[in-house]
Amino acid sequence: MNNSLSMKSKIIIVDDNSQNLGVLFNILDGLGYDVRVAQDGESALVKIKRDPADLILLDVMMPGINGFETCSRLKSDPSLAKIPIIFMTALSETIDRLKGLQLGAVDYITKPFSHDEVIARIQLHLQLYKTTQQLQQEVIERTKAETALAQLNQELEKQVFERTQELEITLEQLQKTHNELLVRKQKLEFMAIHDSLTSLPNRDWLMSRLDNLINRTKVDSGFHFGLMYIDLDHFKVINESMGHIVGDGLLNQVAQLLLKTCANFGGSVIRLGGDEFVILLENVCHIERASSLAETILNQLKSPLVWEDYQYYINASIGITHSSFGYQEVADVLRDADLAMYSAKQAGRGCYRVLTTALQKQAALRLQLEQKLRIGIENQEFCLYYQPIVSLTTGELAGFEALVRWQHPEEGIISPGLFIPIAEETGLIYELGDWILNSAISQWKEWQQKFPCCLDLVLHINISAVQLSQYKFFTNLEKMLIEKNVERSGLKLEITESCLISKQVKTSRLLDRAKAMGLQLCIDDFGTGYSCLSHLRELPLDSLKIDRSFVMNLEDKDHDATVVRAIIALAHNLGMELVAEGIETSEQWQHLRMLGCEWGQGYLFAKPMTVQHAENAIQSLQQGTTTFIDSLSIFNDRVAN
């Protein structure tokens, strides 16, 4: 340890006695210390300040400033105050020793001194000084570490606080986003099973609920439910004439009326779409409860609905079915309720009908007929018959009406009145209608080439409202006319009066397009609809066809005769010709002729006939040997029934 201390330690000896300096220098230098000497206090202070020592041996009694003063000055300098000072003195008074210790000395060596004592005290105090320095350094380093740690902790706490704030903000934002997404999810879920206009449950909700109820009836024989299918009568007219804003407002009022009325019956009100609603009654053992609710609804609808100070009277047709029919599928429930609703419409509208076994059988027959119709179109089981149209004045043949017939391989001829409505409802009318147009135009082209007199005749072809609304109708028709290169002025399209009621502006535009193609136009069954006379005046029509119902009662009912007279006067005032259909007696013929009706058709002249019989009639006209009416006896007994 001594070698270690001596190699590291500097010692300054301050004494005015050269002998003492020499003795101590030799001792300490011999031990390996870095020894320096000074003979007075002033020079000692200069040396120590220039190169501080690790220990000072300081004589007390010296010329100039003594040891005590030198010690005092050293201790007053902060950079030197911690250097250990050992006084060397011959003074033995305690008070002198105390003074030295009070000034900051660490020990005394009394002169004359023992070498071993000097070495021991020096080594002790050097060791204490080194240890103190190490401890102080450790304290300094620990203090720095603790300060750095405290600063780090503060920075960490600051970062944690800031991060916590960020996390709290993020958490708050996430919670807000979560809540918004939850609200949006709930809204989407609500929208998925509710109607956007009325907020009533929609078809998807109904299908799911019905499925659950049907499954319940399978395991609980005592549980029953009822379903009411409600269709608002002629509501389409309100939408098209007054606009959808009024229509939507009235639909909302109907929805509220149904909800209010059902409150006492425990039913769920559903909007299927358009003007159709459903009421689902759960745990209903008897159909009478649904019937009672239907009567209540119909009575409520007798009062007008008010929208922007205008009153609107709305009726409804209601169909009712019950789970006692043993339903297995949801679609069957809706089908039967819809069937009962249409039965109510056929009964005059504004009433309700309850499903019966007879109605189910009727629906089954209709479905069978639809399937047969699809097969019939695919197998080309259809043909055209032609009913002559004659001049009521001269009896001359004026043209034909092309009429489609279904030649079923097993059931024979099926009336168009049975299959045309089904074709229109299922969309089969598009394919069937194109076939009718193409066949009629082809036949007319053949007759024009074969019989030049046909250039003066007119062929009437019936077009349904469904066909007319097809966006490719006129494109396909134009293509046929170009391919056949037929004389267009001899073709007349017949559309029903109901086409005029629906979407007047669009109808006018479509008819204008037909006229632009060089075709003639005729309104069929005129007088049975509710067409507006002002719109009739604006349409590019060539003729009107008086419905057979007026012709039939022409001789018996003055009212019908008045209507026919008015129709004829109206047509003539608008520059149109008249065709009367359903003429079966000579009296009807003569009456119509006297009223000024130009043309007519009916069983009095000829039933619809095959192509061959029609050619016979044309050939008679071509030969000019007799009028068409006079020639009836030649072929009328051979025409098809």
Secondary structure, DSSP 4 states (H G I P E B T S, - for coil): -HHHHHHH-EEEEE-S-HHHHHHHHHHHHHTT-EEEEESSHHHHHHHHHHS--SEEEEESS-SSS-HHHHHHHHHHSTTTTTS-EEEEES---HHHHHHHHHHT--EEEESS--HHHHHHHHHHHHHHHHHHHHHHHHHHHHHHHHHHHHHHHHHHHHHHHHHHHHHHHHHHHHHHHHHHHHHHHHHHHHHHTB-TTT--B-HHHHHHHHHHHHHHHHH-TT--EEEEEEEETTHHHHHHHH-HHHHHHHHHHHHHHHHHHHTTTTEEEEEEETTEEEEEEES---HHHHHHHHHHHHHHTTSPEEETTEEE---EEEEEEEGGG---SHHHHHHHHHHHHHHHHHTTSSSEEE--HHHHHHHHHHHHHHHHHHHHHHTT-EEEEEEEEEETTT--EEEEEEEEEEEETTTEEE-HHHHHHHHHHHTHHHHHHHHHHHHHHHHHHHHHHH-GGGGG-EEEEEE-HHHHT-TTHHHHHHHHHHHHT--GGGEEEEEETHHHHS-HHHHHHHHHHHHHTT-EEEEEEETSS---HHHHHHS---EEEE-HHHHHTTTT-HHHHHHHHHHHHHHHHTT-EEEE----SHHHHHHHHHHT--EE-STTT---B-HHHHHHHHHHHHHTSS-TTTTHHHHGGGS--
